[in-house]
Amino acid sequence: MGNVFRLFVYGTLKEGGDHHHLISAEHSHREDAQVAATRHTMEDGIPYIVVPPNSILLKGTIHPMADAKKATSIQADAIEADSWVDGELYILSNPEERVPLLDLLEDFEPGGESEYDRVLLPVKTKDGWIPAWTYIIHNNTPI
């Protein structure tokens, strides 16, 4: 299936969210999904998640297509958690153009001062567990 870029969203990128237009026409698949995480809200109302550190399968780089290629060789096993965050799982149809825009929106700057980090997590779908990218708060530490 090539360099598939799966993206789990839980906040403003979700359907009906302020930034959903950035992915609404750019996906070939959408389904409801969950990740092991706790959801928090910044003072300005923007949501973020904190995940169990051992659930991070891979950290994103400035090369999203290389990240997508690495992700294809990673298996997502079932995990247990006390807290789950509901969201949507997308397969992006134009990741070469779209992911850099999303990284910019999420202020993801590997090796720099980021607001969010892009990480690969096990995502629970109706059909089982798959690895997908999502944005978590920088350093996975609550604000």
Disulfide bonds with the S-S distance in Angstrom:
none
